[in-house]
Amino acid sequence: MVDFHRDTMPTQIVALGGSLLRPEEADERTMWFGQLRQMAVHFEGNGRKLGIVVGGGLPAREGITLARESFSDPYRLDTVGIAATRLNATILQQTLQDIGCNVSPVIPTSTNEAAELLESHNIVVMGGTTPGHTTDAVSVALARDCGASHCVIATNVSHVHDSDPRENPDAKPIEELTLAELAEITGTEPLGPGGSAAVDPVAVKWAMEASIKLAVLDGRDLSRVEDALEGRPFIGTLVKVD
């Protein structure tokens, strides 16, 4: 386990990969949403602010599959995916509004807009912004624009590995490394169509430029997310600035 050493900054940013919403697993999703609501209430009750960036997940994949029957331009397909992220963000936003959270009624379309909304709301939920920019990249940009020193990237894997565990059964999880070391694994150039990496290379590049620490962890267990945000030891990978 590693320790994020949370600073005193009241604003924190978390990226929730779209796969975490798991519409195919209704019971687990219901429990997950309940835990997320509790975490949001806890943050707001302590006077802290939380920026949440939500991925597209299954709605994005289905929308892009449908769109491909009519066109194949990557930019336009990514635009469809962004619409799906904003749908997911709206679901989460409305869920938090329903329990009385001070969540922005607007789904921002840029990280600058989100940062401004966080000045008057405890919670802001957003999806994608620009074709080619993943949830990871948007969350790092939001952390930068909010002046946050770190960002939690919650996905469906437990750690960054030293190689792709889908291709190498002997890939080893890494508990701690620097942004420069992460860049050696992921690269810093945008992924090509169909490409994947433990963390989006663009997000890694922006984190290096803005000196933003990262926590990469399995967000299906929200206790890991909360541990990282609270500065407690967490199961996952800590990515230090140097």
Summary of the structure (lengths in Angstrom):
residues: 242
radius of gyration: 16.8
end to end distance: 18.9
largest distance: 49.9
contacts: 820
relative contact order: 0.18
helix: 44%
strand: 18%
